[in-house]
Amino acid sequence: MSGVIGGPVVATVATRLLIVAGGLVSSVLTARWLSPSGRGEYFLIVTLAQTLAQFGNFGLQSSNTYFVARDRSLRGPLLANSIWIAVGVGGVGSLIVILALEMMGAASGGGRLWFAALLAPATLFFMFGTNLLVGLKRIGTYNKFQLGSNYGVLLCLVVAAALGAGPRGFVAASTLGWTAVSVALVVALRRGSSASLGFNRPVFREGFRYSLNAYIVTLCGFLVLRSNVFILSALRGPEQVGYYSIASQIADIMGILPQSMALVLFPTLITTEEGRLRTTLRHMMIVGMLLAAGCGIVGILAEPFVRAVFGQKFLAAVPLLRWMLPGVFFVGLTSVVSQYLAASGFPASLVAVWMAGSAAAAGLGWVLIPGSSGAGAAIAVSLTHAGIFIAVLGLSVAHSRRHLAESRITNIVPDGAIA
């Protein structure tokens, strides 16, 4: 196990535990300061900004890691493209989407929705920039920015609470924090580079296929996790979204270890040819054992924990959390095993699996939420992630066998040839 969970993984896990502490304080702050309805409105706007960022990322977060790991001289052009796409697509695209929602009468957040147009480009660039750090194997700097972003936003939320802000003020505070951190990230990545900040079309074209596949997979993965937030809001209102947000917050904590291992594993697999699947499966088995134990503990302690930390009024989040735990287990395994296929060039079959998964999650949500509210949304996500894991594992094994067979054919020396 020590060979799998090495120094970079331990450092990343430690950083994310500190991030969890900050995120927990942020969650408690908004839950205690705002009503369940107010917390639901705040979570809805943040989720909208995250969704807009996912639609506008073009897969650059994954292709940034992939291409800069293969060729470090691409750091400057990839950084420039990241800035342009974050500002152009994230900002302008968000304005268009929100304006369309206003015109259709589908915007339920009032004027607060416009904050998403500022929050989306900041979070979008942060996603791009930190993945460049991963590809450069600057895991220490990556961890510092992850920690700084979390506590920087927390500080802004504390100030908002001290000023007596409502949901609008909390969203504005979050936007300010993310913008400041993103500017600092640009400065850090730009240091020591004299590359132009103009949009680099050849570099963008070179990575377009990989980016497109990564974009679809990432978007579908996000929709599996968050599409039911909007369905739940439409069918059951902001109060149920508030309960669901608390359960999601705790469930997200469980993903720290698999995400950390996947983060360190991906650039390593990119530069490795032999034993990719064996290395991936070894990581996956360790993650599975640890997640199984963790999910059991969380399931037992969920009720006293929620009561002590979030208060009696959020106890309705407990059954939602317990229904989410199977999904936490399977998405953790999937996040690790997916790195094998991502490092192998993102085959179209992986894209198809995630597209089917996002459709299944939404379909199950529409079926289960009317009768079971937030619990139905949680069950839908867990069932979907179980199916996705089985499919991705099968694809990985099949891809490895095919690659091995092709290698053997290539290495066959014809009779009479000189080896």
C-alpha positions in Angstrom: 0.0 0.0 0.0 2.9 2.4 0.8 4.0 2.0 -2.9 0.7 3.3 -4.1 0.0 6.0 -1.5 3.3 7.9 -2.0 4.5 11.3 -1.0 2.5 13.3 -3.6 -0.7 11.5 -2.7 -0.2 11.9 1.0 0.5 15.7 0.5 -2.6 16.0 -1.7 -4.8 14.2 0.7 -3.5 16.3 3.6 -4.2 19.5 1.6 -7.7 18.3 0.8 -8.4 17.5 4.4 -7.6 21.1 5.2 -9.8 22.1 2.3 -12.6 19.9 3.8 -12.3 21.7 7.1 -12.6 25.1 5.3 -15.5 23.8 3.1 -17.2 22.4 6.2 -17.0 25.8 7.9 -18.3 27.5 4.7 -21.2 25.0 4.6 -22.0 25.4 8.3 -21.7 29.2 7.9 -24.2 29.3 5.1 -26.5 26.7 6.7 -26.5 28.5 10.1 -26.8 32.0 8.7 -29.3 31.3 6.0 -32.5 29.4 6.2 -32.9 26.0 4.3 -34.6 28.0 1.6 -31.8 30.6 1.5 -29.1 28.0 1.5 -31.0 26.3 -1.4 -31.0 29.6 -3.4 -27.3 30.1 -2.7 -26.5 26.5 -3.7 -28.6 26.8 -6.8 -26.7 29.8 -8.1 -23.3 28.3 -7.3 -24.4 25.1 -9.1 -25.6 27.2 -12.1 -22.1 28.8 -12.3 -20.4 25.4 -12.1 -22.7 24.1 -14.8 -21.9 27.0 -17.1 -18.2 26.4 -16.5 -18.6 22.8 -17.4 -20.4 23.6 -20.6 -17.7 26.2 -21.5 -14.6 24.3 -20.7 -14.1 22.4 -24.1 -12.2 19.7 -22.2 -9.2 22.0 -21.8 -8.7 21.0 -18.2 -7.9 17.5 -19.2 -6.1 18.3 -22.4 -4.0 20.9 -20.6 -2.7 18.2 -18.3 -2.2 15.7 -21.2 -0.3 17.9 -23.6 1.9 19.8 -21.1 2.9 16.5 -19.5 4.1 15.4 -23.0 5.7 18.7 -24.0 6.4 21.4 -21.3 7.1 24.0 -24.0 3.4 24.2 -24.5 2.8 25.8 -21.1 2.6 29.4 -22.5 0.3 28.7 -25.4 -2.0 26.5 -23.3 -2.1 29.2 -20.6 -3.1 31.9 -23.2 -5.8 29.7 -24.6 -7.1 29.0 -21.1 -7.4 32.7 -20.4 -9.2 33.5 -23.6 -11.7 30.7 -23.4 -12.4 31.3 -19.7 -13.2 35.0 -20.3 -14.8 34.7 -23.7 -16.9 31.5 -23.3 -17.3 31.5 -19.5 -18.2 35.2 -19.3 -20.0 36.0 -22.6 -21.6 32.5 -22.8 -22.9 32.8 -19.3 -24.5 36.2 -20.1 -26.3 34.7 -23.1 -27.5 31.7 -21.2 -28.8 33.7 -18.2 -30.5 36.3 -20.6 -32.2 33.4 -22.4 -33.4 32.0 -19.0 -34.8 35.4 -18.1 -36.6 35.8 -21.5 -38.1 32.3 -21.1 -39.2 33.0 -17.5 -37.2 30.0 -16.3 -34.9 31.9 -14.0 -35.9 31.4 -10.4 -33.0 33.3 -8.7 -34.0 36.8 -9.7 -31.2 39.3 -10.1 -28.9 37.0 -8.2 -28.5 34.8 -11.3 -26.3 37.4 -12.9 -23.6 36.8 -10.3 -23.1 33.4 -12.1 -21.8 35.3 -15.2 -18.9 36.6 -13.0 -18.4 33.4 -11.0 -18.3 31.1 -14.0 -15.2 32.5 -15.8 -13.3 32.6 -12.6 -14.0 29.0 -11.6 -13.5 28.0 -15.3 -10.0 29.5 -15.5 -9.1 28.1 -12.1 -9.9 24.6 -13.4 -7.7 25.2 -16.5 -4.8 26.7 -14.6 -4.6 24.1 -11.9 -4.6 21.3 -14.4 -1.6 22.9 -16.1 0.2 22.6 -12.7 -0.7 18.9 -12.6 0.7 18.3 -16.0 3.9 20.1 -15.1 4.0 17.8 -12.0 4.0 20.9 -9.7 1.8 19.1 -7.2 3.0 21.3 -4.4 2.0 24.5 -6.1 -1.3 22.9 -7.1 -2.0 22.1 -3.5 -1.2 25.6 -2.4 -3.6 27.1 -4.9 -6.3 24.6 -3.9 -5.9 25.5 -0.3 -5.6 29.2 -1.0 -8.8 29.2 -3.1 -10.8 27.5 -0.4 -9.8 29.7 2.5 -9.8 32.8 0.4 -13.4 32.2 -0.5 -14.2 31.3 3.1 -12.7 34.6 4.3 -15.0 36.4 1.9 -18.0 34.5 3.2 -17.1 35.3 6.8 -17.0 39.0 5.9 -20.4 38.6 4.2 -21.9 37.1 7.3 -20.4 39.8 9.5 -22.0 42.4 7.3 -25.4 40.7 7.7 -25.6 39.6 4.0 -28.3 37.4 2.6 -28.1 34.9 -0.3 -27.1 37.7 -2.7 -24.3 38.9 -0.5 -22.9 35.4 0.0 -22.9 34.8 -3.8 -21.1 38.1 -4.3 -18.5 37.2 -1.7 -17.9 33.8 -3.3 -17.5 35.5 -6.7 -14.9 38.0 -5.3 -12.9 35.2 -3.7 -12.7 33.1 -6.8 -11.8 36.1 -9.0 -8.9 37.0 -6.8 -7.5 33.5 -6.7 -7.7 33.1 -10.5 -5.7 36.3 -11.0 -3.0 35.0 -8.7 -2.9 31.8 -10.6 -2.4 33.6 -13.9 0.6 35.4 -12.4 2.1 32.2 -11.0 1.8 30.3 -14.3 3.0 33.3 -16.3 6.2 33.7 -14.2 9.3 32.8 -16.2 7.5 32.6 -19.5 7.8 35.1 -22.4 5.2 33.4 -24.6 2.5 35.5 -26.2 -0.9 35.8 -24.5 -2.6 35.7 -27.9 -4.9 32.9 -28.7 -2.9 30.0 -30.2 -5.0 28.4 -32.9 -2.5 25.6 -34.0 -2.2 24.4 -30.4 -5.9 24.5 -29.9 -6.5 22.5 -33.2 -3.9 19.9 -32.2 -5.6 19.0 -29.0 -9.2 19.4 -30.2 -10.1 15.7 -30.5 -8.7 14.9 -27.1 -10.3 18.0 -25.6 -13.7 17.2 -27.2 -13.8 13.7 -25.8 -12.6 14.9 -22.4 -15.2 17.7 -22.6 -18.1 15.4 -23.2 -17.0 12.9 -20.5 -16.4 15.7 -17.9 -19.7 17.4 -18.7 -21.6 14.1 -18.5 -19.9 13.3 -15.2 -20.9 16.7 -13.8 -24.5 16.2 -15.0 -24.7 12.8 -13.3 -23.8 14.5 -10.0 -25.7 17.8 -10.4 -28.6 17.4 -13.0 -30.9 16.2 -10.2 -30.3 19.4 -8.3 -32.3 21.3 -11.0 -34.9 18.5 -11.2 -35.3 18.5 -7.4 -35.6 22.3 -7.4 -38.3 22.2 -10.1 -40.3 19.4 -8.5 -39.8 20.0 -4.8 -38.5 23.5 -4.3 -35.4 25.1 -2.6 -35.9 23.5 0.8 -35.3 20.0 -0.5 -32.3 21.4 -2.5 -31.0 22.7 0.8 -31.1 19.3 2.4 -29.6 17.7 -0.7 -26.7 20.2 -0.7 -25.7 19.2 2.8 -25.7 15.5 1.9 -23.7 16.3 -1.2 -21.2 18.3 0.7 -20.5 15.4 3.0 -20.5 12.9 0.2 -18.0 15.1 -1.7 -15.6 14.8 1.2 -15.5 11.0 0.6 -14.0 11.6 -2.8 -10.8 13.1 -1.4 -8.6 10.0 -1.5 -9.6 8.6 -4.9 -9.4 12.1 -6.5 -6.0 12.6 -5.0 -4.7 9.3 -6.3 -6.2 9.9 -9.7 -4.6 13.3 -9.8 -1.1 12.0 -9.2 -1.6 8.8 -11.3 -2.8 10.5 -14.6 0.5 12.3 -15.6 2.4 9.2 -14.6 0.4 7.0 -16.9 0.8 9.4 -19.8 4.5 9.0 -19.8 4.4 5.2 -19.1 3.9 2.5 -21.8 4.3 -0.8 -19.9 2.0 -2.0 -17.1 -0.5 0.8 -17.3 -3.6 -1.3 -16.4 -1.8 -3.2 -13.7 -0.7 0.0 -12.0 -4.2 1.4 -12.4 -5.9 -1.6 -10.9 -3.5 -1.7 -7.9 -4.5 1.9 -7.1 -8.2 1.0 -7.6 -8.1 -1.9 -5.2 -6.5 0.2 -2.4 -9.1 2.9 -3.0 -11.9 0.4 -2.8 -10.9 -1.0 0.5 -10.5 2.4 2.1 -13.8 3.7 0.6 -15.7 0.7 1.9 -14.5 1.3 5.4 -15.1 5.0 5.2 -18.6 4.7 3.8 -19.6 2.3 6.6 -18.3 4.7 9.3 -20.1 7.7 7.7 -23.4 5.8 7.4 -23.3 5.0 11.1 -22.3 8.4 12.3 -24.3 10.5 9.8 -27.2 11.4 12.1 -25.2 12.6 15.2 -22.8 14.4 12.9 -25.4 16.3 11.0 -27.3 17.2 14.2 -24.1 18.5 15.9 -22.6 20.4 13.0 -25.6 21.6 10.9 -28.3 21.6 13.5 -31.7 19.8 14.0 -33.3 21.6 11.1 -31.0 19.7 8.6 -31.6 16.2 9.9 -33.7 15.5 6.8 -30.3 15.4 5.0 -29.3 12.1 6.8 -31.3 9.6 4.7 -30.2 11.4 1.6 -26.5 11.0 2.6 -26.9 7.3 3.3 -28.5 6.7 -0.1 -25.5 8.6 -1.7 -22.9 6.4 -0.1 -23.0 3.5 -2.7 -22.5 6.2 -5.4 -19.6 7.6 -3.5 -18.0 4.1 -3.5 -18.5 3.5 -7.2 -17.5 7.0 -8.4 -14.3 6.7 -6.4 -13.4 3.5 -8.1 -14.4 5.0 -11.5 -12.3 8.1 -11.0 -9.2 5.9 -10.6 -9.8 3.3 -13.4 -10.8 6.1 -15.8 -7.2 7.4 -15.7 -6.1 4.4 -17.7 -8.4 5.2 -20.6 -7.7 8.9 -20.4 -3.9 8.3 -20.6 -4.6 6.1 -23.6 -6.1 8.9 -25.7 -9.7 8.9 -24.6 -11.4 6.3 -26.7 -14.9 7.1 -28.1 -16.3 4.1 -26.1 -15.6 5.9 -22.9 -17.4 9.0 -24.1 -20.4 6.8 -25.0 -20.5 5.3 -21.5 -20.7 8.7 -19.8 -23.3 10.0 -22.3 -25.5 7.0 -21.4 -24.8 7.6 -17.7 -25.9 11.2 -17.7 -29.1 10.4 -19.5 -29.7 7.5 -17.1 -29.2 9.8 -14.1 -31.7 12.4 -15.3 -34.2 9.7 -16.3 -34.0 8.0 -13.0 -34.3 11.4 -11.3 -37.5 12.3 -13.0 -38.9 8.9 -12.0 -37.8 8.7 -8.4 -37.9 12.4 -7.2 -41.7 12.8 -7.4 -42.2 10.0 -4.9 -39.0 10.2 -2.8 -37.9 13.8 -3.1 -34.2 14.2 -2.2 -33.8 10.5 -1.4 -34.9 9.7 -5.0 -32.3 12.0 -6.4 -29.6 10.3 -4.3 -30.7 6.8 -5.3 -30.6 7.9 -9.0 -27.0 9.0 -8.7 -25.9 5.9 -6.8 -27.5 3.5 -9.4 -26.0 5.5 -12.2 -22.4 5.4 -10.8 -22.6 1.7 -10.2 -23.5 1.1 -13.9 -20.8 3.5 -15.1 -18.1 1.8 -13.0 -18.9 -1.7 -14.4 -18.8 -0.3 -18.0 -15.6 1.6 -17.6 -13.8 -1.3 -15.9 -14.9 -3.6 -18.8 -13.7 -1.1 -21.3 -10.3 -0.8 -19.6 -9.7 -4.5 -19.5 -10.8 -4.9 -23.2 -8.5 -2.0 -24.3 -5.6 -3.5 -22.4 -6.0 -6.9 -24.0 -6.3 -5.4 -27.5 -3.2 -3.3 -26.9 -1.3 -6.3 -25.7 -2.4 -8.4 -28.7 -1.4 -5.6 -31.1 2.0 -5.4 -29.5 2.6 -9.1 -29.9 1.7 -9.0 -33.6 4.1 -6.0 -34.1 6.9 -7.9 -32.4 6.6 -11.0 -34.5 9.6 -11.4 -36.8 8.8 -13.0 -40.2 10.7 -16.2 -41.2 14.0 -15.3 -42.8 14.1 -11.8 -41.4 16.9 -10.4 -39.3 15.7 -9.7 -35.7 
